[in-house]
Amino acid sequence: MLSIEGVTKHFGERQVLDDVGFTVGRGRLTGFVGGNGAGKTTTMRIMLGVLDADRGTVAIDGVPIGPADRRRFGYMPEERGLYPKMPVAEQVTYLARLHGVDRRSATARTTELLERLELGAHATDPVEKLSLGNQQRVQVAAALAHRPEVLVLDEPFSGLDPMAVDTVLGVLRETAAEGVPVLFSSHQLDVVERLCDDVVVIADGRIRAAGPQDELRRNAGPAAWEILVADDVAWLRDEPGVRIRAFDGGYALFEADESVAQAVLQRAVGRGAVASFGPRVPRLSEVFTEVVR
């Protein structure tokens, strides 16, 4: 498990991180979300040793990490760090070799990753000849080439079309399934919602929410319910303990505690057919808006 505890950072007199702490479990995909300037990239750079924290620790399985441990990390920065004139396969193999992988293994791993990321046809192309989306996928391959024990990716889906996003998602899921803690930042909350087991929300350099995605979404705001009946559901407006959030003919979205919601269901059944009824789980974007405002 990768853990960050009490990390604080100043740039001059400006505090950019304030007691930041969260964990990334083995085999778990963790989305790190926040607005521009929230502190995501600074946190990641401290994890990688690119920046020093003023205080706080970064640890693996409870043991603070040092420079040698960071060789076990795979890192993809938001800014591309590829050699533009170097062929794709040669470059990925070279970067794996820098991490101590022998040539045969590095070559085999490169071939595997390029095929998995649908870049095999571009193996001999210089990086500068690739589209921006394909360059992004090469960056993902470079971060994975040495089979890292921890994977940290800063905006890995930037510039990818929907099909390319699905391809990269598949590779990240496979990596997590091997027991690797995977942390990535993204502004694309729909992608985070689809992919992540856990979510960490940061705003103004502070962690505002962290935990399993399903728990964060279930616990966001007051309990809300959806009902769809064959007839009009206007009678719901007069039910005690009910606050209507949306209403359209036979459909309603309303807030109520569980006992009131069950009473609503019983009344609806007594009036006629109920097509559907159940709790409404907020979208991740709604959770994000609630915790950062």
N, C-alpha and C positions, 0 to 999 in steps of 0.2 A: 504494500500500500504506500502510495505517495502522500505525504502530509505536509501542509504548510501551516505554521503556527506563529501567531503574533508578529507577522511581518509588517514592518513600518519603514517608509522611505520618504525622504525629503529631497527635493531639488532646490538647493539654496534654502530660502525661508518657506517655500511652498511645500506643504505636505501632500504627497500623491497617493500614499498608501497608509492606512490607519488600522493597525492591529488585524491584518488580513489573515484568516485561517480557514482551511477546509481540507478535505481529504479526497483522494481519487483511488477508488478501490481496484484491486487486481481483477481483470476481466470485466471492468466496468467502463462504459463510455460516459464521460462527464462533459457537459457543455458549459462553457464559461462565457456568460453573456453580460453585456453592459453597453452603455452608449459610448460615443467617442470621448476619449479622455477619462473614462471611468477608472482605469488602472489595470486593464487586462494585460496589455503588452508588457508593462513594467513588472507585473507579478511574474509573468512567464520568463522574462529576462533574468529575474532574480533566481528563479528555479534553475535556470541553465548556467548561472554563474557569470552571465554577461554583465550584470549589475550586482553590486553588493547592497544588502539591506542594512538600514541603520540598526535594526534589531530584529529578532525573530529567527526561526529555523525552518529549514527544508529537510525532510527526512524520508527515508525509505524503510518501511517496517520498523519505525521508531528510532532508527539510527541516523543521526545527522549526516548529510552527504558532503563529500569533498570532491576535488577535481577528478580523481580517478573514477568515482561513481558516475559522474556526469558523462563519461564515455559510453555508458550504457543507455543514455538517453537518445531518442530520435527527436529531432527538432526541425520544425518547418517555420521559418520566420515569415511575417507578413510581406516584407520586401523580398523579392526574388534574389537568390544568391547563387545563380547558376553562371557558368562560363558560356557566353552566348555563341562562340564559334566552335565549341567542342561538341562532337556528336553525342547524341542522347545516351546510347548504351555505354560508350566509353566514359562519359561523365559519371553516370550512376555507379559503374564499376569502380572508378577511381575514388569516389567518395566512400564507398564501402571499404576499400583498401586502406583509406586513412584511419578507419576505425579498427584496423588490425585483421580484417577478413582476408584469408588467402585468396590468390587470384582465381583459382578454379571455382571456389565457393562464391566469390563475388560475381563472377561472370554468370554462373547458374542462377544466382539470386536475381541479378539484373534481368535476365531473360524472363524469368518467372513473373517479376513485377511488371515489366513492360507489357507482357501479354495480358496479365490480369487487369491492368489499367488501360487496355486497348491502345497501346502505343507501339506495339510490335512493328508495325509498318513504318514507324518513324525512327527506328533504332539507329540508323546511320545518318540521320539528318542532323545538321547543326541546330542547337536549341533556338537560335535567332530566327530560323526559318519556320518555326512552329507557331500556331495561333497562341494567343495568350492563355486560353483554356488548356491547351495541351502542355504549355510550359508549366502551368500550375500542377498538372498531373505528374510531370517529371519531378517537380519539387516534392510531391508526396512520395514518389518512388525513392528519391534520395534520402528522405527521412527514415524510410523503412529498410534500406538496402543492407544494413548491418544487423538486422533482426534485433532491434532495441528492446530493452526490458521495460522501458517507460517511453511513452510517445506523447509529445507536446506539439500541437499544431496551432499556429496563429492564422486565423481566417483561411482555412484550407479550401473552402468552397467559393472563394472570390473569383468571379469571372467564368465560372463553370455553367454550362447549359444544363437543363434538367436531366438529360440522359447521362452526362458526365458526372453530375452530382450523385446519381444512383450508383454509378460504377465505383466512385471513391467511397461511398457509404458501405458498399459491399466489402471492400478491402479493409476498411476500419473495423467493421464487425468481425471479420475473420481474425484480425490482429487482436482484438479484445478477447475473442474466444480462446486464444492461446494463453490467456492469463495476464496480458499486458495492461497496465493502467493507461487509459487513453484520455487525455485532456485536450479539448480544442475550443478555441473561441470562434464566435460567429455572430454576425448581425442577422442572419437568416433564421429567425425563431421557428419557422415552419420546419426547417431541416433539423434543428436541435430537438424539436418535439418528436419528429419521426425517429430519430436515431438514439437519443441519449437515455441512459438509465438514470443518471443523476444530473442535476443542474445547480450551478452556482451563479448567483446574480450579484454583480458588483456595481456600485454607484458612488461617485465622489470618493473613491478610494476605500470604501467600506463594504464589507459583505452584507448584503441586505437579506439574502435567503440562500439556503443550501440544503440539499437533501435529495432523496429519490424524487424523480419527476412526478410520479403518480401521486405521491403524498402532497407535494407542493400544490399541485393542481386541485386535488380534492379539498384541501384545507384553505383555499383562497376565497376570501369573502364569505358572505352568508350562504347558507345552503339554498340551492336553486333547483327547480324541478321543471320538467317539460311534460305537457300532456297534449294528446291529439285525439279528438273525439269525432264521431261522425256528424254530430249536430253542432250548433253554436255553443260556445263555452263562455258566453257573456256573464252567466250567473256567477262565475268565479270572482268577479269584481266585488261581490257582496259577502264573500266568505271571510270570517274573522281570522286574523293572523296571517293573511295573504297579502303580498305586495306584488302586483303585476309588473313585470319588466318588458314583456312583449306580448302582443295579442293580435291574432288574425283569424277570424272565423272560428274554426274548431281547434285551433292551436293556441297554446298559451305557454309562456315562460314566466315562472313566478318564484318568489322567495317565500320560504316558510320553514318552520322546524319540521322534523320528521313526523311527529304525531299529527300536526295539521295537514301535512301532505297526504298522509294515509287517509285522513278524513275526507279530503278532496277526492281522492281516488274512489272511495266508497260511494260518495255522492254521485260521481260521474258514472260509475257502473250502474247505479240505481236509475239513472236517467237514460241509459242506452249503451251502445257499443263504444268501447274505448280501444282505439287503434294502437296507442302506445302511451306509456307513462314511465317516468324514471328520473333519477337525478341527472342534472346537467353538469358535466365536468368542465371547468373553464379551460380555454386554450392557454398555452404557455404565454402568448402575447398578453393576455389579460392578467396573468400572474405577474409578469414583468412590470406592466403599467402600475399595478397596485403597490408593489413593494418599493418602487423607485420614486414614486411621487411624494 
